[in-house]
Amino acid sequence: MTAIILDGKKTRDEAIPALIKRVKGFSFVPVMTIIQVGERADTASYIRSKKTFADKIGVEVRHIQVPEITTQTELIDIVKKNNEDSSVNSIIVQLPLPANIDRDSVIDTILPSKDVDALTAFNVKQWSDGQFGAILPATARGVHTLLKKYNISLNGKKAVVVGRSALVGKPIAAMCIGEKAIVTVCHSKTPDLAKETLNADIIIVATGKPGLISAEHVKAGQVIVDVGINSVAGKLVGDVDFDGVVEKVAFITPVPGGVGPMTVLSLFENLLDLCE
Ligand code: NAD
């Protein structure tokens, strides 16, 4: 038996008409400012996919690109200007930032009401506390929406989240707790990863390590969500050895076409929630 594919691209595309309708319901064009420091190729590609999606649903993206040598004070000033600009509904500072800039000082300058990535201290506390109505970082929201679309419930299930980053692993773990899963978070210091993953109903992997999860880490009936995006020999792959596990498990996300498109969709759902 081969696994059912959790198709993020199809799910995202099916959601577009509802988003267009929501955008048309506003008396203004929603605006997302994206601030990019430097010229990382992966960041540029993420911004391109956000712009393409924004065009499809009638949202404006204002892309501000500043050089790598920009100081923290200069960057904070750009954020403040966008906070004060009433035509701007949301602000993203693309991560990672250069080493000379303190991430938290910059992120916490963003007004929580414009913090579409939900990464300011205020919003992190909201979603960590499982506050009703709080926006979730886009990848966690995307995973949640995709599981729901395929009627996969987390309630009472054992979820193993591999990866504990502030942007991805932690919000996904918080989302799983909010959905009443029994959650284990694994990371680079987990001594026996297979022991943990073999005990799971749902495995969600976000490590940036291609092929980390292989046939020996999975068993029949499991749901595998692969958040990883890695470029290997010019090809995009996830953190899961897809070909090695697809015959064994019940559901799996592909890379590309799984969580990536859901993250973009969720980011714009967050924006429209902020506008309402
Ligand atoms: P990160 O480097 O900040 O965190 C990686 C995490 O993986 C850490 O917590 C680390 O402890 C853990 N880890 C590393 N090696 C491990 C190992 N051998 N065993 C167990 N855990 C290990 O990365 P991140 O920002 O969380 O991103 C993770 C991956 O998700 C990357 O591939 C990134 O490109 C991808 N990503 C995808 C989307 C999407 O929309 N699909 C969005 C954001 C990030």
Boltz pocket constraint, residues with backbone or C-beta under 6 A from the ligand:
constraints:
  - pocket:
      binder: B
      contacts: [[A, 139], [A, 162], [A, 163], [A, 164], [A, 165], [A, 166], [A, 167], [A, 168], [A, 169], [A, 186], [A, 187], [A, 188], [A, 189], [A, 190], [A, 193], [A, 205], [A, 206], [A, 207], [A, 208], [A, 209], [A, 212], [A, 226], [A, 227], [A, 228], [A, 229], [A, 230], [A, 259], [A, 260], [A, 261], [A, 263], [A, 264]]
      max_distance: 6.0
